[in-house]
């Protein structure tokens, strides 16, 4: 029935997806997703209001079964960002939970309410889909302009998940526990489609909490997916919660991604549970590139080695490949392999600029050490902020701030944060020094245009921004 999800063919009673008390077996998921897929036939693209619910999982699987590209939409998105995504991707339909209120840009589209209990009684195979056909269009945060739609093929999704299965010894016996958002690669592709491709079970917490993690792992969970902010909170809680400590210690694999996990949190979790958190490295355009292997030696502080089928290299500023594993020479990571995205939607020039031949320029800087393990040291650009597991572009926040009538100039930087990884700092030159907008007003203004996780955590006022002779803001001086 589905080359992406062979386990659907078994129509077994084994749990496939679980969100709280809602559970769908593979048999039920097949029936429900097939019924919805038939209603999607003929559509070019569909948007999914990607709430952390069973509805999002069903809608995404249905789109993939129908061969219709899915555009997952952050339910906390700002109006301007949403308007761009809808205009750029042009979905002909939106899928949403029954009763969910939608913002104007999506409410104007034809809608299907997802019913996780519905089925039409018909079975049989749907039309086969070319592996190069788009599966998902996931929007990134823009640094110098609006977000770009990353077109991910069915081939890229399958390749990444199969490579991770090899690295993590991931099987149908695994139950993946997480509370990640479902509008990006980590939560939706790895955390939902990954278990379904393996024939295992997704156990989504709805909302992350240390208590929820402890309960799910103590019950039947075998793998935990999280971001550094989550592991920081787990490290804090586990020191005083023996039940959580035992649950974490009993998990087969603890995986962290989306940003580097600080070494103190690595050490605290290891000290109280005896288990090491492993890290992996990827981005929307490349899916997953490297990982610490479940069957390999400890590699704390690194993102491991290239996944099967993925080639990774470091290049210097001139684009010349760097050799050696000295753990000190910094280069930009470039990647090639079947995991790569197809294109930026409607952006052929941006797509071409992203490649050096057939190597994708990631913009991430790293060193390569013993055993070929990579350690990320930062962005080539200073304008990417990783906060709370999200990758955030400073430029779009600056543009939002500049739209405020009380702001004359704005710059956005980041500072280390023990909980978020990095916190967003806004540097503001007010139009009226005697009556500057308040930090709360500016934060609310940003949230009104962009997603809530992009709001500044600190606002600092200046009389002028430091600039070079070309007028470029010297962010290094904003300390």
Secondary structure, DSSP 8 states (H G I E B T S, - for coil): --SS-GGGGGT-SSEEEEETTEEEEHHHHHHHHHHHHHHHTT-SEEEEE--SSHHHHHHHHHHHHHT-EEEEE-TT--HHHHHHHHHHH--S-EEEETT----HHHHTS-EEEE-TT---S--S------TTSEEEEEE---SSSS--EEEEEHHHHHHHHHHHHHHHT--TT-EEEE---SSSIIIIIIIIIHHHHHT-EEEE-SS--HHHHHHHHHHT--EEEEEHHHHHHHHHHHTT-HHHHHHHHH-SEEEEESS---HHHHHHHHHHHS--EEEEEEETTTEEEEE--TTS---TTS--EE-TT-EEEEE-TTS-B-----S---EEEEEESTTS--EETT-HHHHHHTEETTEEEEEEEEEE-GGG-EEEEEESSS-EEEETTEEEEHHHHHHHHHTSTTEEEEEEEEEEETTTEEEEEEEEEES-GGG---HHHHHHHHHHHS-GGGS-SEEEE-SS--B-TTS-B-GGG--
